[in-house]
Amino acid sequence: MNYNKPDQIASEFSSSGCYKSNLPLHKFCILAILGGAFIAFGGLLSVIVAGGMPGIGAGNPGLVKFIAGSLFPVGLIMVSVTGADLFTSDCTAFTLPWIEKKTTGRTFLTFLTLSFLFNFVGSQIVAWLFTAKAGLIYSDPWKEYLHHYASLKVNQDFLTVFIKGIGANWLVCLGMWMGYAAKDIIGKAIGIWIPVMLFVTLGYEHSIANMFFIPAAIYTGAGITWSSFIIQNLIPATLGNIVGGAGLVGCIYGYLYLKRQP
């Protein structure tokens, strides 16, 4: 068989969480910085391409959303293939070994927190240095596209962002799950691409991706405050991401494939 079955995927996904929790903290933090940066690069690619076709977008808005969704997954593919760390996929990776009683709740919370903080560092390196300082989106149509995109994200009510956060990480963690099914790079890339393309095209809220999109808009002069970014988007998106990744993937598939029956 040239792919892993669901019980094998669950075991490999769980092992990745155990492996990360046993890394020296400085190595884990470096991997998390890389993970945030790679997701940001995927976001930047989607802005440059999708934002550069306003004429097409005016008549075919769904097509532009699909193009953005089709390009963004390169970031998660880079995370998976290089072994970088990502908070959102960790929601599943640390839930599975916790269900197996191979790690503790304290380990779960500690590494999720570290991953979140250092993903933020990595995403800001790309948003500030490789996007704003590099002058990539200071002119239209890219600037207008990004500022409009970021503004929509911070002008939603808490519950809406929370629900969209659940949807985003349900699909992101399913993408990682499907990536673990593959035994080659092409299969892994396709497995990851399908659900991640879906979440971006549908407009769900991914906390780490938003650590790039909204700060990049702020750095380039958008009328968005850091407080509105954190309160109106980052907090509810993060909480929803935890529910989607830990609950709808980690707990459900952990119960189905790892929980030992008495």
C-alpha positions in Angstrom: 0.0 0.0 0.0 1.5 3.3 -1.1 -0.3 5.4 1.6 -0.9 5.2 5.3 -4.3 4.1 6.7 -6.1 6.3 9.3 -4.8 4.4 12.3 -1.2 4.8 11.0 -1.8 8.5 10.3 -3.1 8.9 13.9 0.0 7.2 15.3 2.4 9.3 13.1 0.6 12.5 14.0 0.8 11.6 17.7 4.5 10.7 17.4 5.2 14.2 16.0 3.7 15.8 19.1 5.8 13.5 21.3 8.9 14.4 19.3 8.4 18.1 19.6 7.6 18.0 23.3 11.0 16.3 23.9 13.0 18.9 21.9 15.2 21.4 23.7 13.1 24.5 24.1 15.5 26.7 22.0 15.2 24.3 19.0 11.4 24.1 19.3 11.2 27.9 19.4 13.4 28.2 16.3 11.1 25.7 14.5 8.1 27.8 15.5 9.7 31.0 14.1 10.3 29.2 10.8 6.7 28.0 10.8 5.3 31.5 11.3 7.6 32.8 8.5 6.6 30.0 6.0 2.9 30.6 6.6 3.5 34.4 6.0 5.3 33.7 2.8 2.3 31.7 1.6 0.1 34.7 2.5 2.4 37.1 0.8 2.3 35.0 -2.4 -1.5 35.0 -2.4 -1.6 38.8 -2.0 0.9 39.4 -4.8 -1.0 37.2 -7.3 -4.6 37.5 -6.3 -4.2 41.2 -5.4 -2.6 41.9 -8.8 -5.7 41.1 -10.8 -8.3 43.7 -9.9 -9.9 43.7 -13.3 -10.5 40.0 -13.1 -11.7 40.3 -9.5 -14.3 42.9 -10.4 -16.2 40.5 -12.6 -15.1 37.2 -11.0 -14.7 37.7 -7.3 -15.0 33.9 -6.6 -12.2 33.2 -9.1 -9.8 35.6 -7.3 -10.7 33.9 -3.9 -10.0 30.5 -5.4 -6.6 31.7 -6.8 -5.6 33.1 -3.4 -6.8 29.8 -1.8 -4.8 27.8 -4.4 -1.5 29.6 -3.6 -1.7 30.0 0.2 -1.1 26.3 0.9 2.5 26.5 -0.2 3.3 27.9 3.3 1.8 24.8 5.1 3.5 22.5 2.6 6.8 24.1 3.5 6.1 23.7 7.2 5.3 20.0 6.8 8.2 19.1 4.5 10.9 21.0 6.5 9.6 20.0 9.9 8.9 23.5 11.1 6.3 24.1 13.8 2.9 25.6 13.5 0.5 26.4 16.4 -2.6 25.4 14.5 -1.5 22.0 13.6 0.0 21.6 17.1 -3.6 21.7 18.3 -4.0 18.2 16.9 -0.3 17.1 17.3 -0.4 17.7 21.1 -3.9 16.5 21.7 -3.3 13.0 20.2 -0.5 12.0 22.6 -2.4 13.6 25.5 -5.3 11.2 24.7 -2.8 8.3 24.7 -1.5 9.6 28.1 2.0 10.0 26.6 2.0 13.7 27.5 0.4 15.9 30.1 -2.1 18.8 30.0 0.7 21.0 31.2 2.9 20.0 28.2 0.0 20.6 25.9 -0.5 24.2 27.2 3.2 25.0 27.4 4.1 24.0 23.9 1.0 25.5 22.3 1.8 28.8 24.0 5.4 28.8 22.9 4.4 27.8 19.3 1.9 30.7 19.2 4.3 33.3 20.5 7.2 32.3 18.2 4.9 31.8 15.2 4.1 35.5 15.8 7.8 36.4 15.7 8.3 34.5 12.4 5.3 36.0 10.8 6.4 39.6 11.8 9.8 39.0 10.2 8.1 38.4 6.9 5.3 41.0 7.3 7.7 43.9 8.4 11.0 43.1 6.7 10.3 41.0 3.6 7.0 42.7 2.8 6.8 46.3 4.1 10.5 47.2 4.2 11.0 45.4 0.8 8.3 47.7 -0.6 6.3 44.9 -2.1 2.8 46.2 -1.4 3.2 50.0 -1.1 1.6 50.5 -4.5 -1.8 49.6 -5.8 -3.5 47.3 -6.6 -1.7 45.2 -4.0 -1.9 47.8 -1.2 -5.6 48.4 -1.8 -6.3 44.6 -1.9 -4.4 43.9 1.3 -5.8 46.8 3.3 -9.4 45.9 2.2 -8.7 42.2 3.0 -7.4 43.1 6.5 -10.1 45.6 7.2 -12.8 43.0 6.5 -11.1 40.7 9.0 -11.2 43.2 11.9 -14.7 44.3 11.2 -16.6 41.2 12.2 -18.3 40.3 15.5 -16.5 38.0 18.0 -18.8 35.0 17.4 -18.4 35.2 13.6 -14.6 35.2 13.8 -14.7 32.4 16.4 -16.9 30.2 14.2 -14.7 30.9 11.2 -11.7 30.0 13.3 -13.2 26.6 14.0 -13.7 26.0 10.3 -10.2 27.1 9.4 -8.3 24.9 11.8 -10.6 21.9 11.2 -9.5 22.1 7.6 -5.9 22.9 8.3 -5.5 20.0 10.7 -7.3 17.8 8.2 -4.7 19.0 5.6 -1.9 17.9 7.9 -3.7 14.6 8.6 -4.0 14.0 4.8 -0.4 14.9 4.4 0.6 12.2 6.9 -1.3 9.7 4.6 1.3 10.2 1.9 4.6 8.4 1.6 6.1 10.8 -1.0 6.4 14.6 -1.3 3.9 15.0 -4.2 1.3 13.0 -2.3 1.9 15.0 0.9 1.6 18.3 -1.0 -1.7 17.3 -2.6 -3.1 16.0 0.7 -2.3 19.3 2.4 -3.4 21.5 -0.5 -7.0 20.3 -0.8 -8.3 21.3 2.7 -6.1 24.4 3.0 -7.2 25.7 -0.4 -10.8 25.2 0.8 -10.4 27.2 4.0 -8.8 30.2 2.4 -11.3 30.2 -0.5 -14.2 30.1 1.9 -12.7 33.0 4.0 -12.3 31.3 7.3 -10.0 32.7 10.0 -6.5 31.3 10.6 -4.8 33.0 13.5 -1.2 32.5 12.2 -2.1 33.6 8.7 -3.8 36.7 10.2 -0.5 37.4 12.1 0.8 38.2 8.6 -2.1 39.7 6.7 -3.3 42.3 9.3 0.2 43.4 10.6 1.4 43.7 7.0 -1.5 46.0 6.4 -0.7 48.0 9.5 2.9 48.3 8.6 1.9 49.7 5.2 -0.4 52.4 6.5 -3.8 50.8 6.9 -6.1 52.5 9.4 -6.1 49.5 11.7 -4.9 49.5 15.3 -3.0 46.8 17.0 -5.7 46.6 19.7 -8.5 46.0 17.1 -6.4 43.3 15.4 -5.8 41.5 18.7 -9.3 41.9 20.3 -11.5 41.7 17.2 -9.7 39.1 15.2 -6.7 37.3 16.8 -8.3 36.3 20.1 -11.6 34.9 18.7 -9.7 33.3 15.7 -7.2 31.6 18.1 -9.9 30.3 20.3 -11.8 28.9 17.3 -8.6 27.4 15.9 -8.1 25.5 19.2 -11.6 24.1 19.1 -11.3 23.1 15.5 -7.9 21.5 15.7 -8.0 20.0 19.2 -11.6 19.1 19.2 -12.8 18.3 15.7 -9.6 16.6 14.7 -7.5 15.7 17.7 -10.2 14.5 20.1 -12.4 12.8 17.4 -9.6 10.9 15.6 -7.8 10.2 18.8 -11.0 8.5 20.1 -11.5 6.7 16.8 -8.0 5.4 16.3 -5.9 5.7 19.4 -8.2 5.3 22.4 -7.9 1.8 23.7 -11.1 0.0 24.5 -11.3 -1.7 27.9 
